[in-house]
Amino acid sequence: MRFRQKTKDAVFGQAVKRRGSILSAGLLTASILACAPVIDNRGYFFDDRSEENIEKGVTDQSAVRDRFGSPTSISKINNEAYYYIYSRFVTESYRAPEEVDRKVLAIYFDKNKTVRDLAVYGLEDGIIVPIVARTTQTQGSELSALQQIFGNIGRFGDGSPTQF
């Protein structure tokens, strides 16, 4: 009887050790995967061969829409321009997403709605514009809540000069 009891305890102890090692291996794998970067592709997927099919002065707007689909953005200034934009963002663990790649295909049209020019811009072509948070001072002074409440005591009427 005693022999069987020891055997059951030994088997139970081995099972606990096995489960503990599986659990620790799973936690280690999960922690390593949590640190893997997340890659997010946004926007138009470019096929470099399709850019070569655009001929200046020949291809019109409808042909561009047929080949590329609807543009990401349309400019109405100086006749018109179509912009197809692609961006790749990488997010690592707790950090904010960072843009690591950008490609902008700009197709400019003339008055006849045919391609006038074609340009490809990258992330290095962008300009970072700093945001300035300035406020304009107003005339007068700011009143606290108590000054606003008690400032009206004793004032009656609409404020017109001819009161009866």
C-alpha positions as CSV (number, residue, x, y, z in Angstrom):
1,M,0.0,0.0,0.0
2,R,2.8,2.4,0.9
3,F,4.5,1.6,-2.4
4,R,1.5,2.6,-4.4
5,Q,1.2,5.8,-2.5
6,K,4.7,6.9,-3.3
7,T,4.2,6.0,-6.9
8,K,1.1,8.2,-7.2
9,D,2.9,11.1,-5.5
10,A,5.9,10.7,-7.8
11,V,3.6,10.7,-10.9
12,F,1.6,13.7,-9.7
13,G,4.9,15.6,-9.0
14,Q,6.2,14.9,-12.5
15,A,2.9,16.0,-14.0
16,V,3.1,19.3,-12.1
17,K,6.6,19.9,-13.2
18,R,5.7,19.1,-16.8
19,R,2.8,21.5,-16.7
20,G,4.9,24.2,-15.1
21,S,7.6,23.9,-17.8
22,I,4.9,24.1,-20.5
23,L,3.3,27.1,-18.9
24,S,6.7,28.9,-18.5
25,A,7.6,28.1,-22.1
26,G,4.2,29.5,-23.2
27,L,4.7,32.7,-21.2
28,L,8.2,33.1,-22.6
29,T,6.9,32.7,-26.2
30,A,4.0,35.2,-25.5
31,S,6.4,37.8,-24.1
32,I,8.7,37.5,-27.1
33,L,5.8,37.8,-29.6
34,A,4.5,40.8,-27.7
35,C,7.8,42.7,-28.6
36,A,7.5,41.9,-32.3
37,P,6.8,45.0,-34.4
38,V,3.4,45.4,-36.0
39,I,3.6,46.6,-39.6
40,D,0.6,48.5,-41.0
41,N,0.4,49.2,-44.7
42,R,-2.1,52.0,-45.5
43,G,-3.4,53.4,-48.8
44,Y,-2.8,52.5,-52.4
45,F,-0.7,49.5,-53.3
46,F,1.7,50.4,-56.1
47,D,2.5,48.3,-59.1
48,D,5.5,50.0,-60.7
49,R,4.6,48.6,-64.2
50,S,1.3,50.6,-64.1
51,E,3.1,53.9,-63.8
52,E,5.0,53.2,-67.0
53,N,1.7,52.9,-69.0
54,I,0.9,56.6,-68.4
55,E,1.9,58.8,-71.4
56,K,2.1,62.5,-71.0
57,G,-0.3,64.3,-73.4
58,V,-2.0,61.1,-74.4
59,T,-3.6,59.4,-71.3
60,D,-6.7,61.1,-70.1
61,Q,-8.4,61.1,-66.6
62,S,-10.8,58.3,-67.4
63,A,-7.9,56.0,-68.4
64,V,-6.0,56.9,-65.2
65,R,-9.1,56.0,-63.1
66,D,-9.5,52.8,-65.1
67,R,-5.8,51.7,-64.4
68,F,-5.4,53.0,-60.8
69,G,-8.9,53.3,-59.4
70,S,-10.2,56.2,-57.5
71,P,-7.4,58.5,-56.2
72,T,-6.6,58.9,-52.5
73,S,-7.0,62.7,-52.9
74,I,-8.0,65.1,-55.7
75,S,-6.7,68.7,-56.1
76,K,-8.9,71.2,-57.8
77,I,-6.2,73.8,-58.1
78,N,-4.5,74.4,-61.5
79,N,-6.9,72.2,-63.6
80,E,-6.7,69.1,-61.4
81,A,-4.4,66.5,-60.0
82,Y,-4.8,63.0,-58.7
83,Y,-2.8,61.7,-55.7
84,Y,-2.3,58.0,-54.9
85,I,-0.7,57.7,-51.5
86,Y,0.9,54.7,-49.7
87,S,2.3,54.7,-46.2
88,R,3.9,52.0,-44.1
89,F,3.8,52.4,-40.3
90,V,5.7,50.3,-37.7
91,T,4.5,50.0,-34.1
92,E,6.9,48.5,-31.6
93,S,5.5,47.4,-28.2
94,Y,4.2,50.4,-26.3
95,R,5.6,53.1,-28.7
96,A,3.4,55.3,-31.0
97,P,3.3,54.2,-34.6
98,E,6.1,55.5,-36.7
99,E,5.9,56.1,-40.5
100,V,8.9,54.4,-42.1
101,D,7.9,54.5,-45.8
102,R,5.7,56.7,-48.0
103,K,5.1,56.9,-51.7
104,V,3.0,59.5,-53.4
105,L,2.1,59.3,-57.1
106,A,1.0,62.7,-58.3
107,I,-0.6,62.9,-61.7
108,Y,-1.2,66.4,-63.1
109,F,-3.7,67.2,-65.8
110,D,-4.0,70.0,-68.3
111,K,-7.2,71.9,-69.5
112,N,-8.1,69.1,-71.8
113,K,-8.0,66.6,-68.9
114,T,-5.0,64.7,-70.3
115,V,-1.9,63.9,-68.3
116,R,0.4,67.0,-68.2
117,D,3.0,65.7,-65.8
118,L,3.7,62.8,-63.4
119,A,5.8,62.8,-60.2
120,V,6.6,60.3,-57.5
121,Y,7.4,61.6,-54.0
122,G,8.8,59.7,-51.1
123,L,9.1,60.2,-47.3
124,E,12.3,62.2,-47.7
125,D,10.4,64.7,-49.9
126,G,8.0,65.6,-47.1
127,I,8.3,68.8,-45.0
128,I,7.7,68.7,-41.3
129,V,5.6,71.7,-40.3
130,P,5.8,72.7,-36.7
131,I,2.5,73.5,-35.0
132,V,2.6,76.9,-33.2
133,A,0.1,77.1,-30.3
134,R,-0.3,80.9,-29.9
135,T,-3.3,82.6,-28.6
136,T,-4.5,86.2,-29.1
137,Q,-5.0,88.3,-26.0
138,T,-8.5,89.7,-25.7
139,Q,-9.6,93.1,-24.4
140,G,-10.8,93.4,-20.8
141,S,-10.3,91.1,-17.9
142,E,-11.5,87.7,-16.9
143,L,-13.9,87.5,-14.0
144,S,-14.0,84.6,-11.5
145,A,-17.3,82.7,-10.9
146,L,-18.0,84.7,-7.7
147,Q,-17.3,88.0,-9.4
148,Q,-19.8,87.1,-12.1
149,I,-22.5,86.1,-9.6
150,F,-22.1,89.0,-7.2
151,G,-21.3,91.6,-9.9
152,N,-25.0,91.8,-11.0
153,I,-26.4,92.5,-7.5
154,G,-28.1,95.9,-7.5
155,R,-28.4,96.1,-11.3
156,F,-32.0,96.3,-12.4
157,G,-33.6,97.0,-15.7
158,D,-32.3,96.6,-19.3
159,G,-29.6,99.3,-19.0
160,S,-31.3,101.8,-21.3
161,P,-30.9,105.5,-20.3
162,T,-34.7,106.2,-20.2
163,Q,-36.0,104.1,-17.3
164,F,-39.1,105.0,-15.3
